[in-house]
Amino acid sequence: MTLRELCERAHANAVAHGFYEEVRQFGTLIALIHSELSEALEAYRKRKDADAIAEELADVVIRVADLCGYLGINLEAAVERKMAYNETRPYRHGGVRV
């Protein structure tokens, strides 16, 4: 499945299950993505179970795909552009410490 197909499928599923009967606010959708990231962190902290962590990270990807489907964002093209840009950046750019 391509990222474009994932976005279409995730959004179609959300629509089919009634999550877009009313206009969704961007901030709410971002908060839902954030909540899935928090659940992944909690899975790591509590269980360190790879399957539980993977399930929560899958939820993150699905929610991002749904948002992109809703907004008509071509996530596949955006990821390709961003990865190409990141490959041109210097070593440890921005002074980020590991």
N, C-alpha and C positions, 0 to 999 in steps of 0.2 A: 504494500500500500504506500502510495506517495504521501507527502505531507499535505498536498492539496486534497487528496481523497480523504485523508484523516480529518481535515477541517470540515469538509462537506458532510462526512458521516457523523462526526461528533455533534455538529450543529443540528443536523436532521434528526438525530436521536433525541436531543434536548427539546426540540420543537415537538416531536411526536409524543413526548412524555409531559407536555404541558408547561414547560419552563419559560416559554415565550408568549404566553397568552396576554401578558402585559409588557410594556416597554421595559427592558432591563437597563439599569443604570450602569455605566462603565465602572464606577467605583465599586459597586456591589460585585460585579463580575471579577474585578481585580482582587477584592477581598476574599472571594471564594477560592481563587487560585492560591492566594496566600494561606488560606486555612488548610489547603491540601499539603502545602509545603510544611506547615507546622505539624500536621499529622505524620508526615514522613520523619520529621525530627523526633517526635515523640516515640514513633516506632523504633527508631534507632536507639534512643535513650533507654527505653523500657525493655525491649526484647532483643535488640540487635539481630532480629530475624530478617534475613535477606528477602524472603518472600513478602513479608508485611511491608518492608520499606519499598520494594519494587511496586507493590500494589498502590501505595500512596503516591509514588512518583508517576505511575501511570495515570492516576487521577489528575495530577498536575498537568500532564501533557494533554489529556482529554479536555480539561477545562480551558487551557490555552487554545487548543484547536477549535473548541466551540466558540470562544470569543472571536477568533479570527474568521470563522465561518459567518458569525453574526455580523461582523463589521466589513466583510468582503475583503479581508486582508489576504494577500498571497503570501502565506508564511514560508512556503518553499523558496520562493524567490528572495524573500527577506533574509532567510537563513543563509542562502548561498552568497548573497551580497556581503553579509556581516562576516561570514567565515573568510571570504576572500580579503576583506579589509583587515581582519584580525591577523591574517598571515603576514601582512606588511608591517605590523607594529613591532617596535623594538623589544628586546628581551626585558621582561618584567617592567613593562611600560607603566607609567603613572605612579611609580614609587610604591607599588603594592608589595607588602611583605607577606611571605607565606608562613 
